[in-house]
Every structure is written in C-alpha cells, then in structure tokens.
Amino acid sequence: MSVEKVLKAFIPMTETAYYILLSLTEPRHGYGIIQHVEKITNGRIRLGSGTVYGTLSKMQKSEVISVYSDEERRTIYEITDIGKILIKEEINRIKELYNNALTYEEWFYEKDN
C-alpha cells in the first residue's frame, strides 16, 4: 500500500491506533502493547484484546506493522517504515492541535467570567 493511501486511511488516528503505534518503539506482543499503553496513560486507557488485535490486523494489512513469531512462538508486532511515517505525521498533527489549544484557550476562560 502506498504511503499516501495509508495516511489517508489512518489520519486522524484513533486514540487506540495512536497508542498502539506509540508502543512499538520496540517490538512487542499483543499483551505487552496492552500493558505499555496502560502504563504510559497512567491507567486512563485499558485496551481490550479484541480492540487491539482488530487494530493490529488492519495495520498489518496496510503494511504499517509487520508480524513475526519469537522463540516462545508468541506473535510479535513491529512498526514498519510506513508506520514510522504515519506516527510522525500524527505526532505533527497533534502538536498543531496542542499549539492551537494554547493559543486560544485563554479566550474561552476569559469569556466565563
């Protein structure tokens, strides 16, 4: 799948997809992804296995991640070059959202008084 098609299919990313990719700074198995997301969100997000594996399947079909088995025959997920482009684009989009929030948030608080 081309990078343009992947970007069009995934951006804006769901929070689930975003955190799954963010977890793949190193190869991980599904349960490892679930644990990592829960840890980095301080327990705010607890992904269900069905949600995770459904998203991982979509990502694999779109060549955002690759899949292999480790020595213990667990399925391991790893981000691809296309996946790295995708996550960088999404991070830039989120930075823009954040910067705009900082720029305009005072206006909304001033109007409350």
N, C-alpha and C positions, 0 to 999 in steps of 0.2 A: 504494500500500500504506500502511496506517495506521502511525503511529509505534509503537503497541503491538505490532503484528504483526512489525515489523522488530526491535524489541528482543527479542521472544520468539524470533525466528528466529536472531538473531546472538549473544545474550549467554547464557553466557560466550563471548567471541570466541576463535577460534583465534589462535595467535600470528601466523600468516600474515596473517589478515584484519586484526588489530590493527595490524601494522606497515605494511600497505598503506594503511590509512586514515591512520595517523600520517604517512605520506609525502606525503599530499595537502594539506599546509599551503599548497601551491601546485599548480597544475595540472601534471601530468607525463604523459609517455608511459610505456608499459609498461617499457621498458628503463631509463628514468630511475627508476622505482619500484624496480626490482631493485637498481640501483646505490645508491640512497639507503638502502634497508634494510640492505644490506651495510655501508655506511659507518656508520650510526648504531648498528649492533650490533657494530662492530669486527670484522666478518667472521664472526661467530658464525652468522649466518643468511645463507645464499646461496639465494635463491628460484629455483626453476626456472620457465621461462617458462610451462609448462603449468599449474603450480600458480597462478601469478599471474593468467593470463588466465582460468582457470576461476573463481577467486575474484572477479575483476573482473566477469565475466559475471553471476554470482549477485548481486553488489552492484548492478549496473545494473538487473537485473530487479526488485530490491527498492527501487529509487529511492534507494539510499544514495550512489551516484555518478551523474554524468552524463558523457556521452561526446561529443566533437566532434573535428573534424579541424583541424589548424593549416595554416599556409601551405605547409608541406612535405608535406602530406597524411598526416602521422603522426596516429595516434589518440591523443587527449589525454583524460585522466581527471581529473575534478574532483569534490570532495566536495559533496554537496547539504546543505540544511538538515537533512534527516532524518539524513544521515550524521554531521553535527556533533552532533546529539543523541545518536546511537549512540556515538560515540567518547567523548563526555563521560561518558556512563553507564558505559562500560567503564573509563575512567580512574578514576572514583569507586570502582568495584568493586575495581580493582587497588590503589588507595590503602587500602581497607579490609583487603585481604589483607596488604598490607605492614605496616600498623599492628598487625594481629593477630600477624603474624610477630615483630615487635619485642617485643610484649608477652609472648609465650610462649616465645620461643626459648631464653632462659636456663634455663628449667625442663629442657629436653631436654639441654642441655650439662651442667648440674649432675648429672643422673642418670647421665652417662657416667663420672663419677669414682668 
